Amino acid sequence: MKLPHYSGYIPEDRLETTRPYTVFNVSLSKKLKIGEETLEVYGEIYNLFNSFQRDIDRGPLRDAGYIYGPSKPRTLILGITYIL
């Protein structure tokens, strides 16, 4: 993808070719029957391989519009649902 990168953090404006990235998400769940009730145990991992923008600007002169890549860092969610 081509993305404009404006000066401030870098000396002059330029058109950057961004690195490709892939995001893998995993979701698993298991329902357990306990008498009349059901217990569901689940887990989710977003951005499994932690893809992110490696050339992000830093400091007060950064280009706030020069952002691409996944919206979430690696995120782990574990949970239990109890169904009556």
VENSUL-V305610 format. One record per backbone hydrogen bond with DSSP energy under -0.5 kcal/mol. NH is the residue of the N-H (numbers start at 0). CO is the residue of the C=O. Records with the same first field share a line. If there is no record, write none. Layout:
# VENSUL-V305610
NH = CO ; CO
This chain:
# VENSUL-V305610
2 = 15
4 = 13
7 = 9
8 = 60
13 = 4
15 = 2 ; 13
17 = 0 ; 15
25 = 44
27 = 42
29 = 40
31 = 38
33 = 31 ; 36
34 = 32
36 = 33
37 = 82
38 = 31
39 = 80
40 = 29 ; 38
41 = 78
42 = 27
43 = 76
44 = 25
45 = 74
47 = 23
49 = 46
53 = 51
55 = 52
61 = 58
63 = 61
65 = 62
66 = 64
74 = 45
76 = 43
78 = 41
80 = 39
82 = 37 ; 80
83 = 81
